[in-house]
């Protein structure tokens, strides 16, 4: 039936221990979906798994570095053996560097790309190995407005997100050619209040912050789970800022270049100096043994939005269209009188 929500019994979420992944895991668990949680940090994984169980569902936390293909394959085999094959696979794991490109070391740039881009490639490959033989399943790639518009100080992240778009589009065409019922969709997010600003490697003079407007992780999680329910759409845009960024870059990319050159450094830093010797999660998780659980939210909750009317309208386009139609009809009737 067209528009029918897929039957999701087993879901896999990468980057599940914190941030958007953590919020998504919570939402899936509330729906009674069995969740496999993939991340590097044992402490964060165990805390996330306890939240799943407290919601009445089953959790399988697995420590895995998404940059290591063999680890991802082993995780997929364990998921299939203990839970059954995945019906839904959500790629969300990433790491990056806050720094001008020329201050980012080659090995750091490579590592960020391997985690963020190749991690999605590895996860997608393992997901397909479980979905294609059954001719069913959905893959959700968590993207960003920065997948279409690069900004200063985040060259590695922007490059990885751009690469994910190209990879996903190629894969989607191949699945269509094969007549497959496996679906792949993307969810492009705005700035989100996650712990990344506390644990990413930074060479900025002041503490990193998201570019406003900022949204809470729950907004992203609702959009991701909504996309999983309707994976036939190519992509979803979350937040008015994402819409304006993507469309603005299509219309006037040169103007945005100059605007971001003037504002992009200041808008991504608070007034607080940063300790350049602080630990970071590029090579090792900060929520591993001896670390602590970072949860879903970062430190910007006082400035973050818990709702996005644009995201709701995007997920409920038929209702939005009906509402606009009714409004137009009402205006037409009013004018006639």
C-alpha positions as CSV (number, residue, x, y, z in Angstrom):
1,X,0.0,0.0,0.0
2,X,1.4,3.4,-1.0
3,X,2.2,5.5,2.1
4,X,2.0,2.6,4.5
5,X,4.6,2.8,7.3
6,X,7.2,0.0,7.1
7,X,7.1,-2.7,9.8
8,X,10.3,-2.0,11.8
9,X,11.2,-4.7,14.4
10,X,15.0,-4.3,14.5
11,X,16.7,-0.9,14.2
12,X,20.5,-0.1,14.1
13,X,21.7,3.3,15.1
14,X,25.4,4.3,14.7
15,X,26.7,7.1,16.9
16,X,24.1,5.9,19.4
17,X,25.8,6.9,22.7
18,X,25.3,10.6,22.5
19,X,23.8,13.6,20.7
20,X,21.3,13.0,17.9
21,X,21.9,9.3,17.9
22,X,21.1,9.0,21.6
23,X,17.9,11.0,21.1
24,X,16.9,8.8,18.2
25,X,17.5,5.6,20.2
26,X,15.2,6.9,22.9
27,X,12.4,7.6,20.4
28,X,12.7,4.2,18.7
29,X,12.6,2.5,22.1
30,X,9.4,4.2,23.1
31,X,7.8,2.6,20.0
32,X,8.8,-0.8,21.2
33,X,11.5,-1.3,18.5
34,X,14.5,-3.5,19.3
35,X,17.6,-1.3,19.0
36,X,21.2,-2.2,18.3
37,X,23.4,0.6,19.5
38,X,26.8,1.1,17.7
39,X,29.4,3.6,19.1
40,X,32.9,3.6,20.5
41,X,32.2,4.7,24.1
42,X,31.3,1.9,26.5
43,X,30.0,4.2,29.2
44,X,27.7,6.1,26.9
45,X,26.6,2.9,25.2
46,X,25.6,1.3,28.5
47,X,23.7,4.4,29.6
48,X,21.9,4.5,26.3
49,X,21.1,0.8,26.5
50,X,19.6,1.3,30.0
51,X,17.3,4.0,28.6
52,X,16.1,1.6,26.0
53,X,15.4,-1.1,28.5
54,X,13.6,1.4,30.8
55,X,11.3,2.2,27.9
56,X,10.4,-1.5,27.7
57,X,12.4,-2.5,24.7
58,X,15.5,-4.6,24.0
59,X,18.9,-3.1,23.5
60,X,22.1,-4.6,22.1
61,X,25.1,-2.1,22.7
62,X,28.2,-2.9,20.6
63,X,31.5,-1.1,20.8
64,X,32.6,-0.4,17.2
65,X,34.7,2.1,15.4
66,X,32.7,2.8,12.2
67,X,36.0,3.7,10.3
68,X,37.0,0.0,10.7
69,X,35.1,-2.0,8.1
70,X,35.9,-5.4,9.8
71,X,34.5,-4.1,13.1
72,X,31.3,-3.0,11.4
73,X,30.9,-6.4,9.6
74,X,31.4,-8.2,13.0
75,X,28.8,-5.9,14.6
76,X,26.3,-6.7,11.8
77,X,26.8,-10.4,12.2
78,X,26.2,-10.2,15.9
79,X,23.1,-8.1,15.4
80,X,21.7,-10.7,12.9
81,X,22.5,-13.6,15.2
82,X,21.1,-12.1,18.4
83,X,18.3,-9.8,17.2
84,X,17.6,-10.8,13.6
85,X,18.4,-8.9,10.4
86,X,18.0,-5.1,10.5
87,X,14.8,-3.5,9.2
88,X,16.1,0.0,9.7
89,X,19.7,1.2,9.7
90,X,20.4,4.8,10.7
91,X,23.9,6.2,10.0
92,X,24.8,9.0,12.4
93,X,28.3,8.5,13.8
94,X,30.8,11.2,13.0
95,X,33.9,13.0,14.3
96,X,35.6,16.1,13.1
97,X,37.9,19.0,13.7
98,X,37.1,22.7,14.4
99,X,40.0,24.5,12.8
100,X,41.0,26.3,9.6
101,X,42.0,23.8,6.9
102,X,45.6,24.8,6.9
103,X,45.8,24.2,10.7
104,X,44.3,20.7,10.4
105,X,46.9,18.0,10.1
106,X,46.6,15.5,7.2
107,X,46.2,12.6,9.5
108,X,43.4,14.4,11.4
109,X,41.6,15.3,8.2
110,X,41.9,11.7,7.0
111,X,40.6,10.3,10.4
112,X,37.6,12.6,10.3
113,X,36.7,11.6,6.8
114,X,37.1,7.9,7.6
115,X,34.8,8.1,10.6
116,X,32.2,10.4,9.1
117,X,32.2,9.4,5.4
118,X,33.6,5.9,5.2
119,X,31.7,5.1,8.4
120,X,28.4,5.7,6.5
121,X,29.7,3.7,3.6
122,X,30.6,0.7,5.8
123,X,27.3,0.9,7.7
124,X,25.4,1.1,4.5
125,X,27.2,-1.9,3.0
126,X,26.5,-4.1,6.0
127,X,22.8,-2.9,6.1
128,X,22.4,-3.9,2.5
129,X,23.8,-7.3,3.1
130,X,20.9,-7.9,5.5
131,X,18.2,-6.1,3.5
132,X,18.8,-6.9,-0.1
133,X,18.3,-10.7,0.2
134,X,14.9,-10.1,1.9
135,X,14.1,-7.2,-0.5
136,X,13.0,-4.9,2.3
137,X,14.4,-2.4,4.7
138,X,15.3,1.3,5.0
139,X,18.5,3.2,5.5
140,X,18.5,6.7,6.8
141,X,21.6,8.8,6.3
142,X,21.8,11.7,8.8
143,X,23.1,14.7,6.8
144,X,23.3,18.4,7.3
145,X,22.7,21.7,5.7
146,X,26.5,21.7,5.4
147,X,26.2,18.8,2.9
148,X,25.2,21.4,0.4
149,X,27.0,24.5,1.7
150,X,30.5,24.5,3.1
151,X,31.4,26.9,5.9
152,X,34.8,28.0,7.3
153,X,36.5,26.1,10.2
154,X,34.7,22.8,9.3
155,X,36.3,21.7,6.1
156,X,36.6,18.0,7.1
157,X,32.9,17.8,8.3
158,X,31.6,19.6,5.2
159,X,33.7,17.5,2.9
160,X,32.4,14.3,4.5
161,X,28.8,15.4,4.4
162,X,29.1,16.4,0.7
163,X,30.6,13.0,-0.1
164,X,27.7,11.2,1.7
165,X,25.2,12.9,-0.6
166,X,27.0,11.8,-3.7
167,X,27.4,8.3,-2.5
168,X,23.8,8.0,-1.5
169,X,22.5,9.3,-4.8
170,X,24.6,6.8,-6.7
171,X,23.4,4.0,-4.5
172,X,19.7,5.1,-4.8
173,X,20.0,4.9,-8.6
174,X,21.5,1.4,-8.4
175,X,18.7,0.2,-6.2
176,X,16.1,1.7,-8.5
177,X,17.8,0.0,-11.5
178,X,17.6,-3.4,-9.6
179,X,13.9,-2.9,-8.8
180,X,14.8,-3.2,-5.1
181,X,12.3,-2.5,-2.3
182,X,15.2,-1.4,-0.1
183,X,14.8,2.4,0.5
184,X,17.5,5.0,1.2
185,X,16.7,8.5,2.4
186,X,18.6,11.4,3.9
187,X,17.7,13.8,6.7
188,X,19.6,17.2,6.6
189,X,19.8,18.9,10.0
190,X,20.4,22.4,11.2
191,X,22.7,23.4,14.1
192,X,21.9,21.0,17.0
193,X,22.7,21.3,20.7
194,X,24.8,18.1,21.1
195,X,28.0,17.3,23.1
196,X,30.1,17.6,19.9
197,X,31.2,21.1,20.9
198,X,32.7,19.8,24.1
199,X,34.5,16.8,22.7
200,X,35.6,17.5,19.1
201,X,39.2,18.4,18.5
202,X,39.4,22.2,18.3
203,X,42.2,24.6,17.4
204,X,39.9,27.7,17.6
205,X,41.0,30.4,20.1
206,X,37.6,30.3,21.8
207,X,35.1,27.6,22.6
208,X,33.2,26.3,19.6
209,X,29.4,26.8,19.4
210,X,26.7,26.0,16.8
211,X,25.6,28.7,14.4
212,X,22.1,29.9,15.5
213,X,19.3,29.1,15.3
214,X,20.0,26.0,17.4
215,X,17.7,23.0,17.8
216,X,17.4,20.4,20.5
217,X,18.4,16.8,19.6
218,X,14.7,15.7,19.9
219,X,13.8,17.8,16.9
220,X,16.4,15.9,14.8
221,X,15.3,12.5,16.3
222,X,11.6,13.1,15.4
223,X,12.6,14.0,11.8
224,X,14.9,10.9,11.5
225,X,12.2,8.5,12.8
226,X,9.6,10.2,10.6
227,X,11.9,9.6,7.6
228,X,12.2,6.0,8.6
229,X,8.4,5.7,8.5
230,X,8.4,7.3,5.0
231,X,11.7,6.3,3.3
232,X,10.5,6.7,-0.2
233,X,11.3,10.4,-0.2
234,X,14.8,11.3,-1.3
235,X,15.5,13.6,1.6
236,X,14.1,15.7,4.4
237,X,15.2,19.2,5.4
238,X,14.9,20.1,9.1
239,X,14.6,23.7,10.3
240,X,13.9,26.9,8.3
241,X,17.7,27.6,8.5
242,X,18.4,24.4,6.6
243,X,15.9,25.3,3.9
244,X,17.3,28.8,3.6
245,X,20.9,27.6,3.5
246,X,20.4,25.0,0.8
247,X,18.2,27.2,-1.4
248,X,20.3,30.2,-0.8
249,X,23.4,28.3,-2.0
250,X,21.6,27.3,-5.2
251,X,20.7,30.9,-6.0
252,X,23.7,33.0,-4.8
253,X,26.7,30.8,-3.7
254,X,29.2,33.6,-4.3
255,X,27.2,36.0,-2.0
256,X,27.2,33.3,0.7
257,X,31.0,32.8,0.2
258,X,31.6,36.5,1.1
259,X,29.0,36.6,3.9
260,X,30.5,33.5,5.6
261,X,34.0,34.9,5.1
262,X,32.9,37.9,7.2
263,X,30.8,36.1,9.8
264,X,31.7,32.4,9.8
265,X,34.6,32.6,12.3
266,X,32.8,34.8,14.9
267,X,29.5,32.9,14.7
268,X,31.1,29.6,15.6
269,X,32.8,30.7,18.7
270,X,31.7,31.8,22.2
271,X,33.6,34.5,24.2
272,X,35.2,31.8,26.3
273,X,38.8,30.8,25.7
274,X,39.3,27.1,24.9
275,X,41.9,24.8,26.5
276,X,43.8,23.3,23.7
277,X,45.1,20.5,25.9
278,X,41.7,19.2,26.7
279,X,40.9,15.6,25.6
280,X,39.0,15.1,22.3
281,X,37.3,12.2,20.7
282,X,38.9,12.1,17.3
283,X,41.1,9.1,18.0
284,X,39.5,7.7,21.2
285,X,36.1,8.1,22.8
286,X,35.7,10.3,25.8
287,X,32.7,8.2,27.0
288,X,34.9,5.1,27.2
289,X,36.3,3.5,30.3
290,X,37.2,6.1,32.8
291,X,35.1,8.7,31.0
292,X,31.5,9.8,31.6
293,X,28.1,9.7,29.8
294,X,27.6,12.9,27.8
295,X,23.9,12.2,27.0
296,X,22.0,13.7,24.1
297,X,22.1,17.5,24.9
298,X,25.0,19.9,24.9
299,X,25.5,23.1,26.8
300,X,23.3,25.3,24.7
301,X,19.8,24.3,25.9
302,X,19.0,27.8,27.0
303,X,19.3,29.0,23.4
304,X,17.8,26.0,21.7
305,X,14.4,25.4,20.1
306,X,12.5,22.3,21.1
307,X,10.2,22.5,18.1
308,X,10.5,23.1,14.3
309,X,7.2,24.0,12.6
310,X,9.0,23.6,9.2
311,X,10.1,20.1,10.1
312,X,6.6,19.1,11.0
313,X,5.2,20.6,7.8
314,X,7.8,18.7,5.8
315,X,6.9,15.4,7.4
316,X,3.1,16.1,6.9
317,X,3.0,17.6,3.5
318,X,-0.5,16.3,2.7
319,X,-1.9,18.0,5.8
320,X,0.0,21.1,5.1
321,X,-1.3,21.1,1.5
322,X,-4.8,20.5,2.6
323,X,-4.5,23.4,5.1
324,X,-3.2,25.7,2.5
325,X,-5.9,24.6,0.1
326,X,-8.6,25.3,2.7
327,X,-7.1,28.7,3.5
328,X,-7.1,29.6,-0.2
329,X,-10.6,28.5,-0.7
330,X,-11.7,30.5,2.3
331,X,-10.0,33.6,1.0
332,X,-11.6,33.1,-2.4
333,X,-15.0,32.8,-0.8
334,X,-14.4,35.8,1.4
335,X,-13.4,37.9,-1.6
336,X,-16.6,36.9,-3.5
337,X,-18.6,38.2,-0.7
